[in-house]
Amino acid sequence: MEQIHLFTKKLKPTHISHTLSVPTHVLEAFQIPEGTHMMKFEAVDATDNVWRFCLSTRLTGVYPKPVLLRSSWLRFVKQKGLVPNDRVVFFMERDEANEMRSYTVRAQRKVMHLMGQDIWVEKPVAKFSLFQVVDLLSYIRLSRPKIPHVPHQIQ
């Protein structure tokens, strides 16, 4: 199966209190039945919990403007303790042989900005040991290009 990134959304206050707007291009990843404007789907989180969401599009207007309905979305927000500036990431896995689609959702919080990169962790935020932080810093240091050191000469 191939995993496809659908979208990443940094949450705003309206996403926390109402609905989550979904990019229009993502609609092709969902199979909304002909003649309807909504569908229910399940997404699995990082701890293998299954979340049931309802994706809806508006009935009038030029653009479909997809959203995750409040009834399903707010349960996820509350359970994960999401706040503005957290983010959610949705993926789809497609099994071409069986024409099956499955979805994955990740709730993440930015814990630091380090060496020019944002560091995001899954919600709920894990507590890191000193050894895990050192490992993370080593990984980031090793993955960046080396800048040659030129010693200063005192005259």
C-alpha positions as CSV (number, residue, x, y, z in Angstrom):
1,M,0.0,0.0,0.0
2,E,1.1,3.5,-0.8
3,Q,0.8,6.3,1.8
4,I,-0.3,9.7,0.4
5,H,-0.1,12.9,2.3
6,L,-3.4,14.6,2.0
7,F,-2.9,17.9,3.9
8,T,-1.4,19.5,6.9
9,K,-3.3,22.2,8.7
10,K,-2.0,24.6,11.4
11,L,-5.0,25.2,13.6
12,K,-6.6,28.6,14.2
13,P,-9.1,29.5,17.0
14,T,-12.1,28.8,14.7
15,H,-10.8,25.3,14.0
16,I,-10.7,24.6,17.7
17,S,-14.2,25.9,18.4
18,H,-16.1,25.1,15.2
19,T,-15.1,23.0,12.2
20,L,-11.9,22.2,10.3
21,S,-11.8,23.5,6.8
22,V,-10.3,21.0,4.4
23,P,-8.4,22.0,1.2
24,T,-10.7,21.5,-1.9
25,H,-8.1,19.4,-3.8
26,V,-8.4,16.8,-1.1
27,L,-11.9,15.9,-2.1
28,E,-10.6,13.6,-4.9
29,A,-9.2,11.4,-2.1
30,F,-12.7,10.7,-0.7
31,Q,-15.5,8.9,-2.4
32,I,-18.5,11.1,-1.7
33,P,-21.5,9.2,-3.1
34,E,-23.1,10.8,-6.2
35,G,-26.0,13.1,-5.3
36,T,-24.9,13.6,-1.7
37,H,-22.7,16.3,-0.1
38,M,-21.3,14.3,2.8
39,M,-19.6,11.1,3.8
40,K,-18.4,9.5,7.0
41,F,-14.9,8.0,7.2
42,E,-12.6,6.6,9.8
43,A,-9.0,7.7,10.5
44,V,-6.5,6.0,12.8
45,D,-4.2,8.1,15.0
46,A,-0.7,7.4,16.2
47,T,-2.0,5.3,19.2
48,D,-4.2,3.2,16.9
49,N,-7.4,4.8,18.1
50,V,-10.1,5.0,15.4
51,W,-11.8,8.4,14.9
52,R,-15.0,8.8,12.9
53,F,-15.3,12.0,11.0
54,C,-18.0,13.4,8.7
55,L,-16.7,15.3,5.7
56,S,-19.3,17.7,4.2
57,T,-19.4,20.1,1.3
58,R,-21.8,23.0,0.9
59,L,-24.8,22.7,-1.4
60,T,-24.6,26.1,-3.0
61,G,-21.9,28.4,-4.2
62,V,-19.1,28.3,-6.7
63,Y,-16.7,26.1,-4.6
64,P,-17.6,23.0,-2.6
65,K,-15.8,24.3,0.6
66,P,-15.2,21.0,2.4
67,V,-15.2,20.9,6.2
68,L,-15.1,18.2,8.9
69,L,-18.4,18.7,10.7
70,R,-18.4,20.0,14.2
71,S,-20.0,16.9,15.8
72,S,-17.2,14.6,14.8
73,W,-14.3,17.1,14.7
74,L,-14.8,18.7,18.2
75,R,-14.6,15.3,19.9
76,F,-11.2,14.8,18.4
77,V,-10.1,18.3,19.3
78,K,-11.2,17.9,22.9
79,Q,-9.8,14.4,23.4
80,K,-6.4,15.4,22.0
81,G,-6.3,18.7,23.9
82,L,-5.7,20.7,20.7
83,V,-5.1,24.5,20.9
84,P,-4.4,27.2,18.3
85,N,-1.0,26.7,16.5
86,D,-1.1,22.9,16.9
87,R,-1.5,21.1,13.6
88,V,-3.2,18.1,12.2
89,V,-1.9,15.9,9.3
90,F,-4.1,13.6,7.3
91,F,-2.8,10.7,5.1
92,M,-4.5,8.2,2.9
93,E,-3.4,4.7,2.1
94,R,-4.7,3.2,-1.1
95,D,-4.7,-0.5,-1.8
96,E,-5.1,-0.7,-5.6
97,A,-5.7,-4.4,-5.6
98,N,-8.8,-4.3,-3.4
99,E,-9.8,-0.7,-4.3
100,M,-9.7,0.1,-0.5
101,R,-8.8,3.4,1.1
102,S,-7.8,3.9,4.7
103,Y,-7.0,7.2,6.4
104,T,-4.6,8.3,9.1
105,V,-4.7,11.4,11.3
106,R,-1.9,12.9,13.3
107,A,-2.3,15.6,16.0
108,Q,0.9,17.4,16.6
109,R,2.3,20.2,18.8
110,K,5.4,22.3,18.0
111,V,7.8,21.9,20.9
112,M,10.7,24.0,19.7
113,H,12.4,25.7,16.8
114,L,15.9,24.3,16.5
115,M,18.6,25.1,14.0
116,G,16.1,26.5,11.5
117,Q,13.6,23.6,11.8
118,D,10.4,23.2,13.7
119,I,10.2,20.2,15.9
120,W,6.7,18.7,16.1
121,V,5.6,15.8,18.4
122,E,2.5,13.8,18.6
123,K,-0.2,14.9,21.0
124,P,-0.4,14.1,23.8
125,V,3.0,15.7,24.2
126,A,5.5,13.1,25.4
127,K,8.0,13.8,28.1
128,F,11.5,13.5,26.8
129,S,14.4,12.1,28.7
130,L,17.8,13.9,28.4
131,F,19.1,11.1,26.3
132,Q,16.3,11.4,23.8
133,V,16.9,15.2,23.4
134,V,20.7,14.5,22.9
135,D,19.8,11.9,20.3
136,L,17.5,14.4,18.5
137,L,20.1,17.2,18.6
138,S,22.8,14.8,17.2
139,Y,20.5,13.7,14.4
140,I,19.8,17.4,13.4
141,R,23.5,18.3,13.6
142,L,24.4,15.3,11.4
143,S,21.8,16.0,8.8
144,R,22.8,19.7,8.3
145,P,25.7,20.6,5.9
146,K,29.0,21.1,7.6
147,I,30.4,24.7,7.6
148,P,34.2,24.8,7.6
149,H,35.7,26.4,10.7
150,V,38.1,29.2,10.0
151,P,40.2,30.1,13.0
152,H,40.6,33.8,13.7
153,Q,44.2,35.0,13.6
154,I,45.2,37.6,16.2
155,Q,47.7,40.1,14.9
